[in-house]
Amino acid sequence: MKTEREDTAACHIIQGDRVEHAEFTPETARRALSGGFFWLDLHQPRPADFQTLEEVFGFHRLAIRASEQFGQRAKIDDYDDYVFIILYGASPDSDKLVEVHCFYSEKFLITVHRDEAPAFTELRVWYENRGKAIDDPPLLLYRLVNALVDSFFPVLAEFDDRIDDLENETFTNPTDRQSQEIFAMKRLLVGLRKAITPERDMFASLMGGVADLPGMTEEHERYFRDIYDHLIRISDLIDTYRDLLTSSMDVFLSTVSNRLNVVMKQLTVIATVFLPLTFLTGFFGQNFGWLVRNIAGSGPFLAFGIGLEAALVVGMLVFFKRRGWF
């Protein structure tokens, strides 16, 4: 039988001027809710944790169900005094993505995620060293979103460097490993694009006044407009790198095809050289009496058997050389 500790996940709570690492339980949630504004970061949540979120904070059942399901599009849903937001950032795992579900109001910010979020670690350390209470909730949300969005830039920089290396390797020595890597990188970029494009559109609606955040002022809107600009830049970089990878694949296929043509040309030259030799050996190998009686001795053997074939080979090689065929 599982204990309550086994059914709950660990969380970080930033409230006032302190950062606390604790088990996420109903008591922990109620204690945080009774104080001032706080940021609660919940990593690898269990089913019991979502039940705690629903019971203690009174979140709508639809928001809880959406938070339980990962692999969704970025979006923002308004629930009266709080909003439910799905965001994406970069992660060091295989798909390079971390999906973060946020419950945000003027009283709290709760983030839920399954994968590691290195951007959150840096932000928690910054607030811990700051030694001051969180006095501007929208600014905290901006810093959190900005950290997630900016985490894509180092990943894309790695893509840029690797694409340059792949192009150089493709020109010098194309191999199957390079083509497999190109396809793998394109799949990763497709995944990044599926995450970034809805997130960019979500912040476009926020800038257009279609959606709104609790406590956001005109000054805060300037900060979020900067995030929107970063998302546009990331989206453009992803499209650019996809085009570069497509070009790299075209170069790879062209290089392989050119090398195959060179090999085929060399084999054709060899086959063409042996064609008249095969004719000569076949002709003089006929068992006609005249050939046997009249072509005999070492002289005819050296002239017809060796000399004529050698002369044909040399003549054809000279001809091929002058035509530039090899």
N, C-alpha and C positions, 0 to 999 in steps of 0.2 A: 504494500500500500504506500502511495506517494505521500510525502509530507508537504506542508504548505511551502516550505523553502524550495523543494524540488520542483514545485509547480509554478514558481515565480522566477522572474529574471532580475538581474542586477540593473541598477539605474544610477545616474548621476543627477544630483539636484543642486542647482545654483540659486541660492536665496539669500538676500542681504549681501554680506561680504564673505560668504563661505561657500565652499564646494564640498558636497557630501556624496560619498559612495555608499549605497545601501541596497538591501533587497527591496524590490517593489511589492509592497503589501498594501492592503486597505489602510492600515494604520499610518504607514509612511505617506500615502497620498493625502489622507485627512490632515496630517500634521503640516504638510506643505501648503495645503489649501487654506489652513487657518492663519497662515502668516501673510507676508506681503507678496509682491509679484515674484514668481520663480520660473526657472527653466528646468524641466525634468526631461532627461534624455534616457529613453528606454531601449536597450539593445537586446536583440534576440528575444522578443516577447513570447510568452506561453499563452495558451487559451485562457488561463485564469487571470492573466494580466488585463486582457480586453474586458473581461467581466468586471474587474476592479475599475477600469476607466469608465464603464457605463454606469456602475452603481455609485461611485464616489463623485464623479464630475457631472453626471447626468447627461452625457453625450447622447445624441440621437442614435437610434438603433441602425439607421442607414449609414451614419458616419462610422460606427463601430464595425459594421460588416465590411465597409469599404477599406477600413484600416487593416482588417484581418487578411485581406486578399492583396498579395503583392504581384507585381507585373502589370500595373495599370498605367494609363496615360497620365501625364501631369495635368492637374486641374485644381480649381479652387471652388469650394461649395460654401455658401453662406447659411449658417444656422443661428439666426438672430444675434445673440451676444457673443458668438465665436465663429470662426471659420475653420474648415477642414481643407488642408492643402497637401497635395502630393508633389514632391520635388525630386530631382535627381542630381547626383554629384558623381565624382570619380572615385573609384575604389581599386585597390591593388589585386582584386580577384580576377577570375578568367574573363568575365564579360566587361570589366572595367567600369561597372556601374554600381551605385548604391542608391536604393529607393528609400526615400524618407517621407513618412506620413506625419503631418503637423496638425495639432489642435492649438489654435491661437486665439487668445482674447486679451483684454486689457488687464487680466488677473494672472494669466499664466501662458507659458509656451511649452507644449508637450511634444516631443519628437519621438517617433517610433521607427526603428529600422532593424533589419536582419543582418545586413553585411556591415563590415567595418567602415567607419566614416572618419578618416584621418583629419578631415577639416574640422570636425567637432572637437577632437582632442586639442588641437591648436587653439580653438576658440575658448574652450574651458580653461586652459592654462592662462590665456590672456586675461580672462575675467578674474581668475584666482589671484594673479599677480597685481591686478588693478586695485584690489582691496576696497572696492566701493560697491554699494548696492546697485542693482539694475534700476535706473530711474527713468529709462525711456524704452518701453516695450517695443514699439515699432522699429527703433534703431537696432535692438537686439535681433529682431526678425530679419532686418536688412543684413546685418553682419553674418547671420547664419546662412541666409540664402546666398549672399555674396561669396562666402567661403565655399559653399557647394559648387557654385558656378565656376569660380576661379580654379577649382581643383581640376577642371577639364584641361586647362592650358598646358600643364606639364605633360599630361598624357598625349595631347596633340603634338607637342614639341617632339616627343619620342617618335611619334608617327612620321613627322617631317624628316628627322634624321635617318630613320630606318628606310624611308622611301628613297632618299638620296643614295644610301648604300646599296639598296636593291637595284637601282638603275645602273650603278657602276658594275656590280657583280653580273648583271644580266648581259652587259656588253662584253665583258671579258670571258665569263665562263657560265653560261646558262645551265641550270640543273633543275630537276623536278622539285627539289626542296624549295627553290625560289618561287615557283608557280604555286605551290601549296601555301607558302607564307603569304603571297599576294592575295589569294582567295581568303585566307583566314583574316587578314587585315581588313579586307573589304567587308566581311561579315561583321567584324567589330564596329566598323564605321557605320554600317547600316543600323546596328543596335544603338549606337550613340545618336544617330540622326532621329530614330524613333523616339528617343527620350528627350532630345533637345527641342525638336520642332514644336510639340505640344506645350512645352514649358515656355518657349518664346511666345507662342500665341496667347498663353495664359497671362503673361506679363503685358502683352499688348492690350488685352482687354482691361487689365488693371490700369494701364496708363490712359486708356480711352474712357474710363469712368464706368465701364460695364460692370466691373467687380470693384469691391471696396474692402479695406482692412480696418478692423477696429482701432480707433485712436490715431489713424493716419492723417497727417496734416499736409499742407502744400510743401512744407520743407522736407518731410519724409518722402513725398512723391518724387522729389529730385533724386534722392538716393536710389529709389527703386527704378527710376528711369535709367540710371547708370547700369543697373543689372540687366535691363532690357537691351541696352547697347552691347553689353558683353555677350549676351545670348545670340544676338544677330551676328556678331563677329565669330563666335564658335560655330554657328550654323554654316557660315560662309567657309570657314576653314575645313569643316567636315566635307562639304561639297567639293572643295578644291582638292583635298587629299583623295577623295573617291575618283576624281578625274585623273589625278596623277597615277593612281594605282591602275586604272584602266589603261592609261598610256604605257605604264610599265609592262603590263601584260601583253599589250600589242608589240612592244619592243622585244619582249621575250619570245613571243611566237614568231616574229619576223626574223630574229637572230637564229632561232632553231631551224626555221625554214631555209635560211640562207646557208647555214652549215650543212643541212641535208642536201641542198642543191650542189654544194661543192663536192661532197662525198659522191653523189650520183654522177657528177661530171668526171671525177677521177676513175670511178668504176667503169664508166662508159668508154673512157680513153683506153683503159686496160683491155676491155672486151674488144674494142675496135682493133687494137694492136694484134691481138691473138686471132682475129678473124681471118686475115690472109694466110697466117701461119697454119691455121687449121685446114685451109683450102689446099696449100702446097703439100702438107703431109698426107692429106687425103688423096690428092692427085697422084703423087709419086708412090703411094702405097697400093695402087691398083695392080692386080696380078695379071697384067697383059704380057704376053711373051716378048713383044718388041721392047718394052721397058726393061724387062729382065735381061734380055740379050745385049742391048745397046747401052744401057746406063749401068756401068759396073766399074769397080776400082775405086781407089782413094781420091783420085782427081775429081771425077763427077760427084762423089759423095761430099767433098769439101765445097765444090762449086754450087751444086744444087741443094744438097742436104743442109749445109751450114751457111755458106756464103749468101745464097739468095735470101734465106730467111733473115739473116743478120742485116742485110741491106734493106730489106723491107721494113724491119723494125726501126732502123736508124732513119730511113726516109720518112716514115710516118711520125716519128718523134719530132723531127725537124719541122714537118708540116704543121703539127699541132702547136709547136712552140711559136711559129710565125703567126699563126692565127690567134694566139693568146688564149688557148683553151686550157692551158695548165702552166 
